[in-house]
């Protein structure tokens, strides 16, 4: 039996956690569309750096509002975790943006959210009590099948989007790892501190890479770019990250991942509204599969934590 610690207090989702998870899913779902809009005016790494800078400022403003700036002081033994999450976030974000520049927002909305599968598997090994039961696995796989229903018809080795799809898929793998890592780190490190240093370290790393790789590529400042940056930075990297930390402090990562599987559905709906894409039968069918998978997973997750 594993030793009990702070992570054993993580609980299944309740009504409040479910509602917040769905709100974050809707906001995250639109993020690939916002990134794709921004990429028309600025190269991928620079766009990521701008997003993280704005997100970091939002988190700092939040810390000042709740009088938590003093929590930013780094204690002995915390630097390793802060650098790890910062560099991991830098690589994950870079892969997503570079991949999005080479694929469609619809593909990205589907692929990036495959991180939920990685989260559940990793949580089984690294989060005490968050076991990968047959029922939980079945629910996640059914929901993930709903995502693949939309993606598989367009998959081809000759596809012009293949390179971008692979990069976004790699980003999803790192996102699953980062979700579990944050769930562990947030139990011992102040969440505001994690968010601020995550933004600072990853943003600084991407600034260096962008200066070296994208130095000759200009930025075209437009209203559309400003709106894209505000959404990515203030809404997603600011509000969503702060709220996600709140969830990770209280709920099991695998249970959260089940509800976050609705994110690609929201993403496709936003694509339909913004880009005029049709709500096709495969989309409606995938929605039913995702809903069924969530039902299976959350019904199982309602039980008590085990050792």
ABEGO torsion letter per residue (X at the ends): XBBBBAAAABBBBBAAAAAAAAAAAAAAAAAAAAAAAAAAABBAAAAAAAAAAAAAAAAAAAAAAAGAAAAABBBBGAAAAAAAAAAAAAAAAAAAAAAAAABBAAAAAAAAAAAAAAAAAAAAAABBGBBBBAAAAAAAAAAAAAAAAAAAAABBAABAAAAAAAAAAAAAAAAAAAAAAAAAAAAABBAAAAAAAAAAAAAAAAAAAAAAAAAABBBBBBAAAAAAAAAAAAAAABAAAAAAAAAAAABBAAAAAAAAAAAAAAAAAAAAAAAGBBBBAAAAAAAAAAAAAAAAAAAAAABBBBX
